[in-house]
């Protein structure tokens, strides 16, 4: 039981005293960057899926 209590104490110290949290502006810019990258990746995957769909349709219609 002592090990468990010690674990929680060390976790608390790590979380609140040793961890550096990003500023609100940095967090917002990172979130925007992730959203933009997600939209770009989704668009690229859509184009690839669309191309393969038409390619496979053309192959199967032969």
PDB file of N, CA, C and O in Angstrom:
ATOM      1  N   UNK A   1       0.825  -1.196   0.000  1.00  0.00           N
ATOM      2  CA  UNK A   1       0.000   0.000   0.000  1.00  0.00           C
ATOM      3  C   UNK A   1       0.869   1.260   0.000  1.00  0.00           C
ATOM      4  O   UNK A   1       0.499   2.278  -0.584  1.00  0.00           O
ATOM      5  N   UNK A   2       1.996   1.182   0.644  1.00  0.00           N
ATOM      6  CA  UNK A   2       2.898   2.345   0.715  1.00  0.00           C
ATOM      7  C   UNK A   2       3.422   2.709  -0.681  1.00  0.00           C
ATOM      8  O   UNK A   2       3.578   3.885  -1.007  1.00  0.00           O
ATOM      9  N   UNK A   3       3.689   1.689  -1.495  1.00  0.00           N
ATOM     10  CA  UNK A   3       4.186   1.948  -2.854  1.00  0.00           C
ATOM     11  C   UNK A   3       3.149   2.689  -3.687  1.00  0.00           C
ATOM     12  O   UNK A   3       3.493   3.563  -4.484  1.00  0.00           O
ATOM     13  N   UNK A   4       1.890   2.342  -3.503  1.00  0.00           N
ATOM     14  CA  UNK A   4       0.828   3.001  -4.250  1.00  0.00           C
ATOM     15  C   UNK A   4       0.702   4.469  -3.846  1.00  0.00           C
ATOM     16  O   UNK A   4       0.554   5.341  -4.701  1.00  0.00           O
ATOM     17  N   UNK A   5       0.762   4.735  -2.556  1.00  0.00           N
ATOM     18  CA  UNK A   5       0.700   6.120  -2.071  1.00  0.00           C
ATOM     19  C   UNK A   5       1.897   6.905  -2.569  1.00  0.00           C
ATOM     20  O   UNK A   5       1.754   8.056  -2.982  1.00  0.00           O
ATOM     21  N   UNK A   6       3.073   6.304  -2.537  1.00  0.00           N
ATOM     22  CA  UNK A   6       4.279   6.962  -3.024  1.00  0.00           C
ATOM     23  C   UNK A   6       4.177   7.249  -4.518  1.00  0.00           C
ATOM     24  O   UNK A   6       4.627   8.295  -4.986  1.00  0.00           O
ATOM     25  N   UNK A   7       3.590   6.327  -5.257  1.00  0.00           N
ATOM     26  CA  UNK A   7       3.396   6.523  -6.700  1.00  0.00           C
ATOM     27  C   UNK A   7       2.522   7.748  -6.976  1.00  0.00           C
ATOM     28  O   UNK A   7       2.849   8.569  -7.833  1.00  0.00           O
ATOM     29  N   UNK A   8       1.412   7.865  -6.248  1.00  0.00           N
ATOM     30  CA  UNK A   8       0.523   9.004  -6.449  1.00  0.00           C
ATOM     31  C   UNK A   8       1.182  10.322  -6.041  1.00  0.00           C
ATOM     32  O   UNK A   8       0.979  11.346  -6.695  1.00  0.00           O
ATOM     33  N   UNK A   9       1.960  10.301  -4.977  1.00  0.00           N
ATOM     34  CA  UNK A   9       2.669  11.516  -4.562  1.00  0.00           C
ATOM     35  C   UNK A   9       3.675  11.951  -5.623  1.00  0.00           C
ATOM     36  O   UNK A   9       3.754  13.131  -5.963  1.00  0.00           O
ATOM     37  N   UNK A  10       4.439  11.001  -6.141  1.00  0.00           N
ATOM     38  CA  UNK A  10       5.423  11.315  -7.177  1.00  0.00           C
ATOM     39  C   UNK A  10       4.744  11.768  -8.468  1.00  0.00           C
ATOM     40  O   UNK A  10       5.246  12.655  -9.158  1.00  0.00           O
ATOM     41  N   UNK A  11       3.616  11.165  -8.790  1.00  0.00           N
ATOM     42  CA  UNK A  11       2.872  11.582  -9.983  1.00  0.00           C
ATOM     43  C   UNK A  11       2.376  13.011  -9.841  1.00  0.00           C
ATOM     44  O   UNK A  11       2.428  13.788 -10.794  1.00  0.00           O
ATOM     45  N   UNK A  12       1.900  13.357  -8.662  1.00  0.00           N
ATOM     46  CA  UNK A  12       1.426  14.715  -8.409  1.00  0.00           C
ATOM     47  C   UNK A  12       2.565  15.725  -8.553  1.00  0.00           C
ATOM     48  O   UNK A  12       2.400  16.766  -9.188  1.00  0.00           O
ATOM     49  N   UNK A  13       3.713  15.416  -7.967  1.00  0.00           N
ATOM     50  CA  UNK A  13       4.875  16.312  -8.062  1.00  0.00           C
ATOM     51  C   UNK A  13       5.304  16.460  -9.512  1.00  0.00           C
ATOM     52  O   UNK A  13       5.612  17.563  -9.964  1.00  0.00           O
ATOM     53  N   UNK A  14       5.324  15.367 -10.228  1.00  0.00           N
ATOM     54  CA  UNK A  14       5.710  15.404 -11.649  1.00  0.00           C
ATOM     55  C   UNK A  14       4.752  16.265 -12.465  1.00  0.00           C
ATOM     56  O   UNK A  14       5.175  17.051 -13.313  1.00  0.00           O
ATOM     57  N   UNK A  15       3.461  16.108 -12.198  1.00  0.00           N
ATOM     58  CA  UNK A  15       2.450  16.806 -12.980  1.00  0.00           C
ATOM     59  C   UNK A  15       2.426  18.301 -12.711  1.00  0.00           C
ATOM     60  O   UNK A  15       2.263  19.091 -13.640  1.00  0.00           O
ATOM     61  N   UNK A  16       2.583  18.700 -11.463  1.00  0.00           N
ATOM     62  CA  UNK A  16       2.399  20.105 -11.116  1.00  0.00           C
ATOM     63  C   UNK A  16       3.688  20.881 -10.911  1.00  0.00           C
ATOM     64  O   UNK A  16       3.661  22.111 -10.955  1.00  0.00           O
ATOM     65  N   UNK A  17       4.806  20.222 -10.692  1.00  0.00           N
ATOM     66  CA  UNK A  17       6.048  20.956 -10.417  1.00  0.00           C
ATOM     67  C   UNK A  17       7.097  20.803 -11.517  1.00  0.00           C
ATOM     68  O   UNK A  17       7.906  21.708 -11.720  1.00  0.00           O
ATOM     69  N   UNK A  18       7.100  19.685 -12.223  1.00  0.00           N
ATOM     70  CA  UNK A  18       8.152  19.436 -13.210  1.00  0.00           C
ATOM     71  C   UNK A  18       7.693  19.591 -14.653  1.00  0.00           C
ATOM     72  O   UNK A  18       8.517  19.728 -15.557  1.00  0.00           O
ATOM     73  N   UNK A  19       6.391  19.570 -14.869  1.00  0.00           N
ATOM     74  CA  UNK A  19       5.863  19.652 -16.222  1.00  0.00           C
ATOM     75  C   UNK A  19       5.716  21.109 -16.637  1.00  0.00           C
ATOM     76  O   UNK A  19       5.217  21.934 -15.872  1.00  0.00           O
ATOM     77  N   UNK A  20       6.152  21.418 -17.847  1.00  0.00           N
ATOM     78  CA  UNK A  20       5.949  22.767 -18.381  1.00  0.00           C
ATOM     79  C   UNK A  20       4.790  22.715 -19.363  1.00  0.00           C
ATOM     80  O   UNK A  20       4.805  21.930 -20.311  1.00  0.00           O
ATOM     81  N   UNK A  21       3.801  23.538 -19.137  1.00  0.00           N
ATOM     82  CA  UNK A  21       2.611  23.557 -19.966  1.00  0.00           C
ATOM     83  C   UNK A  21       2.743  24.645 -21.015  1.00  0.00           C
ATOM     84  O   UNK A  21       3.314  25.698 -20.730  1.00  0.00           O
ATOM     85  N   UNK A  22       2.231  24.426 -22.220  1.00  0.00           N
ATOM     86  CA  UNK A  22       2.307  25.459 -23.264  1.00  0.00           C
ATOM     87  C   UNK A  22       1.390  26.640 -22.930  1.00  0.00           C
ATOM     88  O   UNK A  22       0.415  26.508 -22.189  1.00  0.00           O
ATOM     89  N   UNK A  23       1.729  27.776 -23.490  1.00  0.00           N
ATOM     90  CA  UNK A  23       0.868  28.947 -23.315  1.00  0.00           C
ATOM     91  C   UNK A  23      -0.397  28.758 -24.149  1.00  0.00           C
ATOM     92  O   UNK A  23      -0.452  27.902 -25.031  1.00  0.00           O
ATOM     93  N   UNK A  24      -1.409  29.569 -23.854  1.00  0.00           N
ATOM     94  CA  UNK A  24      -2.682  29.453 -24.558  1.00  0.00           C
ATOM     95  C   UNK A  24      -2.496  29.730 -26.054  1.00  0.00           C
ATOM     96  O   UNK A  24      -3.101  29.053 -26.885  1.00  0.00           O
ATOM     97  N   UNK A  25      -1.669  30.714 -26.399  1.00  0.00           N
ATOM     98  CA  UNK A  25      -1.433  31.050 -27.808  1.00  0.00           C
ATOM     99  C   UNK A  25      -0.738  29.896 -28.535  1.00  0.00           C
ATOM    100  O   UNK A  25      -1.088  29.564 -29.668  1.00  0.00           O
ATOM    101  N   UNK A  26       0.244  29.295 -27.876  1.00  0.00           N
ATOM    102  CA  UNK A  26       0.956  28.175 -28.489  1.00  0.00           C
ATOM    103  C   UNK A  26       0.023  26.974 -28.667  1.00  0.00           C
ATOM    104  O   UNK A  26       0.085  26.271 -29.676  1.00  0.00           O
ATOM    105  N   UNK A  27      -0.822  26.756 -27.693  1.00  0.00           N
ATOM    106  CA  UNK A  27      -1.778  25.658 -27.764  1.00  0.00           C
ATOM    107  C   UNK A  27      -2.764  25.869 -28.909  1.00  0.00           C
ATOM    108  O   UNK A  27      -3.091  24.926 -29.630  1.00  0.00           O
ATOM    109  N   UNK A  28      -3.237  27.098 -29.078  1.00  0.00           N
ATOM    110  CA  UNK A  28      -4.164  27.399 -30.169  1.00  0.00           C
ATOM    111  C   UNK A  28      -3.495  27.226 -31.524  1.00  0.00           C
ATOM    112  O   UNK A  28      -4.092  26.664 -32.443  1.00  0.00           O
ATOM    113  N   UNK A  29      -2.261  27.704 -31.657  1.00  0.00           N
ATOM    114  CA  UNK A  29      -1.584  27.580 -32.951  1.00  0.00           C
ATOM    115  C   UNK A  29      -1.310  26.117 -33.282  1.00  0.00           C
ATOM    116  O   UNK A  29      -1.388  25.719 -34.444  1.00  0.00           O
ATOM    117  N   UNK A  30      -0.992  25.322 -32.277  1.00  0.00           N
ATOM    118  CA  UNK A  30      -0.782  23.891 -32.508  1.00  0.00           C
ATOM    119  C   UNK A  30      -2.078  23.207 -32.919  1.00  0.00           C
ATOM    120  O   UNK A  30      -2.077  22.347 -33.800  1.00  0.00           O
ATOM    121  N   UNK A  31      -3.180  23.585 -32.287  1.00  0.00           N
ATOM    122  CA  UNK A  31      -4.471  22.992 -32.623  1.00  0.00           C
ATOM    123  C   UNK A  31      -4.872  23.346 -34.053  1.00  0.00           C
ATOM    124  O   UNK A  31      -5.391  22.500 -34.780  1.00  0.00           O
ATOM    125  N   UNK A  32      -4.634  24.582 -34.455  1.00  0.00           N
ATOM    126  CA  UNK A  32      -4.951  25.003 -35.828  1.00  0.00           C
ATOM    127  C   UNK A  32      -4.088  24.221 -36.816  1.00  0.00           C
ATOM    128  O   UNK A  32      -4.577  23.777 -37.856  1.00  0.00           O
ATOM    129  N   UNK A  33      -2.825  24.054 -36.497  1.00  0.00           N
ATOM    130  CA  UNK A  33      -1.924  23.299 -37.368  1.00  0.00           C
ATOM    131  C   UNK A  33      -2.397  21.855 -37.523  1.00  0.00           C
ATOM    132  O   UNK A  33      -2.371  21.311 -38.627  1.00  0.00           O
ATOM    133  N   UNK A  34      -2.824  21.234 -36.435  1.00  0.00           N
ATOM    134  CA  UNK A  34      -3.320  19.853 -36.497  1.00  0.00           C
ATOM    135  C   UNK A  34      -4.592  19.789 -37.333  1.00  0.00           C
ATOM    136  O   UNK A  34      -4.759  18.859 -38.122  1.00  0.00           O
ATOM    137  N   UNK A  35      -5.490  20.757 -37.178  1.00  0.00           N
ATOM    138  CA  UNK A  35      -6.728  20.753 -37.970  1.00  0.00           C
ATOM    139  C   UNK A  35      -6.443  20.921 -39.458  1.00  0.00           C
ATOM    140  O   UNK A  35      -7.052  20.246 -40.288  1.00  0.00           O
ATOM    141  N   UNK A  36      -5.528  21.812 -39.794  1.00  0.00           N
ATOM    142  CA  UNK A  36      -5.176  22.022 -41.205  1.00  0.00           C
ATOM    143  C   UNK A  36      -4.539  20.758 -41.784  1.00  0.00           C
ATOM    144  O   UNK A  36      -4.873  20.349 -42.896  1.00  0.00           O
ATOM    145  N   UNK A  37      -3.629  20.143 -41.039  1.00  0.00           N
ATOM    146  CA  UNK A  37      -2.985  18.918 -41.510  1.00  0.00           C
ATOM    147  C   UNK A  37      -4.011  17.797 -41.683  1.00  0.00           C
ATOM    148  O   UNK A  37      -3.904  17.003 -42.618  1.00  0.00           O
ATOM    149  N   UNK A  38      -4.992  17.724 -40.802  1.00  0.00           N
ATOM    150  CA  UNK A  38      -6.032  16.704 -40.901  1.00  0.00           C
ATOM    151  C   UNK A  38      -6.888  16.906 -42.139  1.00  0.00           C
ATOM    152  O   UNK A  38      -7.220  15.941 -42.828  1.00  0.00           O
ATOM    153  N   UNK A  39      -7.246  18.139 -42.426  1.00  0.00           N
ATOM    154  CA  UNK A  39      -8.052  18.429 -43.613  1.00  0.00           C
ATOM    155  C   UNK A  39      -7.264  18.106 -44.884  1.00  0.00           C
ATOM    156  O   UNK A  39      -7.813  17.538 -45.829  1.00  0.00           O
ATOM    157  N   UNK A  40      -5.991  18.463 -44.908  1.00  0.00           N
ATOM    158  CA  UNK A  40      -5.154  18.174 -46.089  1.00  0.00           C
ATOM    159  C   UNK A  40      -5.022  16.667 -46.280  1.00  0.00           C
ATOM    160  O   UNK A  40      -5.147  16.171 -47.400  1.00  0.00           O
ATOM    161  N   UNK A  41      -4.771  15.934 -45.193  1.00  0.00           N
ATOM    162  CA  UNK A  41      -4.650  14.483 -45.294  1.00  0.00           C
ATOM    163  C   UNK A  41      -5.958  13.852 -45.755  1.00  0.00           C
ATOM    164  O   UNK A  41      -5.945  12.928 -46.569  1.00  0.00           O
ATOM    165  N   UNK A  42      -7.079  14.335 -45.247  1.00  0.00           N
ATOM    166  CA  UNK A  42      -8.383  13.812 -45.667  1.00  0.00           C
ATOM    167  C   UNK A  42      -8.611  14.068 -47.151  1.00  0.00           C
ATOM    168  O   UNK A  42      -9.131  13.203 -47.856  1.00  0.00           O
ATOM    169  N   UNK A  43      -8.229  15.246 -47.630  1.00  0.00           N
ATOM    170  CA  UNK A  43      -8.394  15.559 -49.047  1.00  0.00           C
ATOM    171  C   UNK A  43      -7.522  14.657 -49.924  1.00  0.00           C
ATOM    172  O   UNK A  43      -7.969  14.170 -50.962  1.00  0.00           O
ATOM    173  N   UNK A  44      -6.290  14.443 -49.503  1.00  0.00           N
ATOM    174  CA  UNK A  44      -5.387  13.570 -50.268  1.00  0.00           C
ATOM    175  C   UNK A  44      -5.932  12.148 -50.309  1.00  0.00           C
ATOM    176  O   UNK A  44      -5.927  11.511 -51.363  1.00  0.00           O
ATOM    177  N   UNK A  45      -6.398  11.651 -49.178  1.00  0.00           N
ATOM    178  CA  UNK A  45      -6.963  10.298 -49.149  1.00  0.00           C
ATOM    179  C   UNK A  45      -8.230  10.198 -49.981  1.00  0.00           C
ATOM    180  O   UNK A  45      -8.483   9.165 -50.600  1.00  0.00           O
ATOM    181  N   UNK A  46      -9.032  11.262 -50.004  1.00  0.00           N
ATOM    182  CA  UNK A  46     -10.226  11.273 -50.853  1.00  0.00           C
ATOM    183  C   UNK A  46      -9.845  11.161 -52.318  1.00  0.00           C
ATOM    184  O   UNK A  46     -10.454  10.391 -53.061  1.00  0.00           O
ATOM    185  N   UNK A  47      -8.848  11.915 -52.739  1.00  0.00           N
ATOM    186  CA  UNK A  47      -8.411  11.887 -54.138  1.00  0.00           C
ATOM    187  C   UNK A  47      -7.870  10.511 -54.497  1.00  0.00           C
ATOM    188  O   UNK A  47      -8.179   9.986 -55.567  1.00  0.00           O
ATOM    189  N   UNK A  48      -7.066   9.919 -53.617  1.00  0.00           N
ATOM    190  CA  UNK A  48      -6.521   8.579 -53.877  1.00  0.00           C
ATOM    191  C   UNK A  48      -7.649   7.554 -53.964  1.00  0.00           C
ATOM    192  O   UNK A  48      -7.656   6.714 -54.864  1.00  0.00           O
ATOM    193  N   UNK A  49      -8.598   7.618 -53.038  1.00  0.00           N
ATOM    194  CA  UNK A  49      -9.725   6.685 -53.037  1.00  0.00           C
ATOM    195  C   UNK A  49     -10.565   6.847 -54.300  1.00  0.00           C
ATOM    196  O   UNK A  49     -10.985   5.857 -54.899  1.00  0.00           O
ATOM    197  N   UNK A  50     -10.808   8.088 -54.704  1.00  0.00           N
ATOM    198  CA  UNK A  50     -11.586   8.377 -55.908  1.00  0.00           C
ATOM    199  C   UNK A  50     -10.883   7.809 -57.144  1.00  0.00           C
ATOM    200  O   UNK A  50     -11.518   7.207 -58.009  1.00  0.00           O
ATOM    201  N   UNK A  51      -9.557   8.010 -57.214  1.00  0.00           N
ATOM    202  CA  UNK A  51      -8.801   7.520 -58.366  1.00  0.00           C
ATOM    203  C   UNK A  51      -8.807   5.993 -58.419  1.00  0.00           C
ATOM    204  O   UNK A  51      -9.003   5.411 -59.487  1.00  0.00           O
ATOM    205  N   UNK A  52      -8.595   5.340 -57.274  1.00  0.00           N
ATOM    206  CA  UNK A  52      -8.607   3.882 -57.260  1.00  0.00           C
ATOM    207  C   UNK A  52      -9.987   3.319 -57.564  1.00  0.00           C
ATOM    208  O   UNK A  52     -10.107   2.274 -58.203  1.00  0.00           O
ATOM    209  N   UNK A  53     -11.020   4.003 -57.111  1.00  0.00           N
ATOM    210  CA  UNK A  53     -12.375   3.533 -57.404  1.00  0.00           C
ATOM    211  C   UNK A  53     -12.619   3.532 -58.906  1.00  0.00           C
ATOM    212  O   UNK A  53     -13.139   2.558 -59.451  1.00  0.00           O
ATOM    213  N   UNK A  54     -12.248   4.615 -59.575  1.00  0.00           N
ATOM    214  CA  UNK A  54     -12.458   4.686 -61.028  1.00  0.00           C
ATOM    215  C   UNK A  54     -11.522   3.734 -61.772  1.00  0.00           C
ATOM    216  O   UNK A  54     -11.901   3.164 -62.795  1.00  0.00           O
ATOM    217  N   UNK A  55     -10.313   3.563 -61.265  1.00  0.00           N
ATOM    218  CA  UNK A  55      -9.396   2.613 -61.880  1.00  0.00           C
ATOM    219  C   UNK A  55      -9.934   1.194 -61.780  1.00  0.00           C
ATOM    220  O   UNK A  55      -9.915   0.453 -62.763  1.00  0.00           O
ATOM    221  N   UNK A  56     -10.409   0.812 -60.616  1.00  0.00           N
ATOM    222  CA  UNK A  56     -10.948  -0.542 -60.446  1.00  0.00           C
ATOM    223  C   UNK A  56     -12.223  -0.747 -61.251  1.00  0.00           C
ATOM    224  O   UNK A  56     -12.449  -1.834 -61.782  1.00  0.00           O
ATOM    225  N   UNK A  57     -13.059   0.284 -61.349  1.00  0.00           N
ATOM    226  CA  UNK A  57     -14.253   0.182 -62.173  1.00  0.00           C
ATOM    227  C   UNK A  57     -13.889  -0.024 -63.640  1.00  0.00           C
ATOM    228  O   UNK A  57     -14.518  -0.816 -64.341  1.00  0.00           O
ATOM    229  N   UNK A  58     -12.868   0.698 -64.093  1.00  0.00           N
ATOM    230  CA  UNK A  58     -12.423   0.547 -65.473  1.00  0.00           C
ATOM    231  C   UNK A  58     -11.845  -0.849 -65.713  1.00  0.00           C
ATOM    232  O   UNK A  58     -12.084  -1.441 -66.766  1.00  0.00           O
ATOM    233  N   UNK A  59     -11.101  -1.370 -64.765  1.00  0.00           N
ATOM    234  CA  UNK A  59     -10.493  -2.701 -64.915  1.00  0.00           C
ATOM    235  C   UNK A  59     -11.580  -3.777 -64.925  1.00  0.00           C
ATOM    236  O   UNK A  59     -11.535  -4.690 -65.750  1.00  0.00           O
ATOM    237  N   UNK A  60     -12.561  -3.680 -64.012  1.00  0.00           N
ATOM    238  CA  UNK A  60     -13.594  -4.708 -63.928  1.00  0.00           C
ATOM    239  C   UNK A  60     -14.571  -4.638 -65.106  1.00  0.00           C
ATOM    240  O   UNK A  60     -15.230  -5.632 -65.411  1.00  0.00           O
ATOM    241  N   UNK A  61     -14.676  -3.504 -65.762  1.00  0.00           N
ATOM    242  CA  UNK A  61     -15.599  -3.403 -66.890  1.00  0.00           C
ATOM    243  C   UNK A  61     -14.999  -3.947 -68.189  1.00  0.00           C
ATOM    244  O   UNK A  61     -15.690  -3.999 -69.207  1.00  0.00           O
ATOM    245  N   UNK A  62     -13.768  -4.337 -68.173  1.00  0.00           N
ATOM    246  CA  UNK A  62     -13.133  -4.902 -69.395  1.00  0.00           C
ATOM    247  C   UNK A  62     -13.672  -6.239 -69.747  1.00  0.00           C
ATOM    248  O   UNK A  62     -13.245  -6.837 -70.734  1.00  0.00           O
TER     249      UNK A  62
END
